[in-house]
Amino acid sequence: MRAIITVVGKDQVGIIASVCGEISQRNVNVLDISQTILQGYFTMVMLVDVSKCTIPFAQLAQELSDSGKERSLDIRVQREDIFNAMHRI
């Protein structure tokens, strides 16, 4: 199963490294990644494969959200099909 991870917040050193480190510890594979900085705000969208994740999907989403809050970042995880349905015109 694939999922979308979004990260938004004030730019700071190590955002990509910390998010990638957390998901790799849970056996989540990055398939594609896009990131940019818009007027001092960091934004990143990742397409990931969670089929071999070592924890339940809901727990992954909660842990990433919690770790984001510790760094003043908004980190969200959605299943790819739900993300696509929400963003379809």
ZICORCOR-V544520 format. One record per pair of residues at least 4 apart in sequence whose C-alpha atoms are under 8 Angstrom apart, sorted by the first residue. I is the first residue (numbers start at 0). J is the second residue. Records with the same first field share a line. If there is no record, write none. Layout:
# ZICORCOR-V544520
I = J, J
This chain:
# ZICORCOR-V544520
0 = 48, 49, 50, 78, 79
1 = 46, 47, 48, 49, 50, 78, 79
2 = 46, 47, 48, 49, 76, 77, 78, 79, 80
3 = 44, 45, 46, 47, 76, 77, 78, 79, 82
4 = 43, 44, 45, 46, 47, 74, 75, 76, 77
5 = 42, 43, 44, 45, 73, 74, 75, 76
6 = 41, 42, 43, 44, 72, 73, 74, 75
7 = 40, 41, 42, 43, 72, 73, 74
8 = 40, 41, 42, 71, 72, 73
9 = 39, 40, 41, 71, 72
10 = 14, 36, 39, 40, 41
11 = 41
13 = 17
14 = 18
15 = 19
16 = 20
17 = 21
18 = 22, 63
19 = 23, 29
20 = 24
21 = 25, 63
22 = 26, 27, 28
23 = 27, 28
25 = 52, 53, 54
26 = 49, 51, 52, 53
27 = 47, 48, 49, 50, 51, 52
28 = 47, 48, 49
29 = 45, 46, 47, 48
30 = 45, 46, 47, 48
31 = 45, 46, 47
32 = 43, 44, 45, 46
33 = 43, 44, 45
34 = 41, 42, 43, 44
35 = 41, 42, 43
36 = 40, 41, 42
37 = 41, 42
49 = 56
52 = 56
54 = 58, 59
55 = 59
56 = 60
57 = 61
58 = 62
59 = 63
60 = 64, 75, 76, 77
61 = 65
62 = 66
63 = 67, 74, 75, 76
64 = 68, 73, 74, 75
65 = 69
66 = 70
67 = 71, 72, 73, 74
68 = 72, 73, 74
77 = 81, 82
78 = 82
79 = 83
80 = 84
81 = 85
82 = 86
83 = 87
